[in-house]
Amino acid sequence: MIIFVSMKEIERKFLVDKSQLGFIQSHKGYAIEQAYIQNEKDRTIRVRIKGELAFLTLKIGVETLSRDEFEYQIPLKDAQNMIELLNLKSLTKTRYELSYGNHLWEVDIFEGKLKGLILAEIELKSEHEDFDIPAWLGKEVTDNPAYLNARLIESI
């Protein structure tokens, strides 16, 4: 089954207090590998493997808070072949999903050359939506493009 999602992605991003690592890892996590076929300032084409599922995602826009996103589920083997045949460098991380207030937070603990980096993201329905801030959050980095995964991969 092919799943397609088209939406405006509105996302805020924060660093996570490393002293809270044990609390975060007490939740169920799953491995993610992702690579970029195209990685431009105003558009990216990403291949992502989440367990046995794979996705091809296009993100369009230069804003860090809000971008257009088109996501397609693709066969796992196709994603693996794209990464291998195109000789793409990939980043790996473990994602934890934590509910807090009325929202779901995605907390990524990066591995490899990005080891030590922990980021939390929250997707919102509007740029002005209110949300509760968990105690384990650190500095907000939404407006800092250096924390976009598409930029982080450049350091690998």
HELIX and SHEET records of a PDB file:
HELIX    1   1 LYS A   18  GLN A   20  5                                   3    
HELIX    2   2 LEU A   21  GLN A   25  1                                   5    
HELIX    3   3 LEU A   76  LEU A   85  1                                  10    
HELIX    4   4 GLY A  112  LEU A  114  5                                   3    
HELIX    5   5 PRO A  145  TYR A  147  5                                   3    
HELIX    6   6 ASN A  149  LEU A  152  1                                   4    
HELIX    7   7 ILE A  153  SER A  155  5                                   3    
SHEET    1   A 9 LEU A 137  GLU A 140  0                                        
SHEET    2   A 9 PHE A   4  VAL A  16 -1                                        
SHEET    3   A 9 SER A  66  ILE A  74 -1                                        
SHEET    4   A 9 LEU A  53  ILE A  60 -1                                        
SHEET    5   A 9 ARG A  43  LYS A  50 -1                                        
SHEET    6   A 9 GLY A  29  GLU A  40 -1                                        
SHEET    7   A 9 SER A  90  TYR A 100 -1                                        
SHEET    8   A 9 HIS A 103  PHE A 110 -1                                        
SHEET    9   A 9 ILE A 118  GLU A 123 -1                                        
END                                                                             
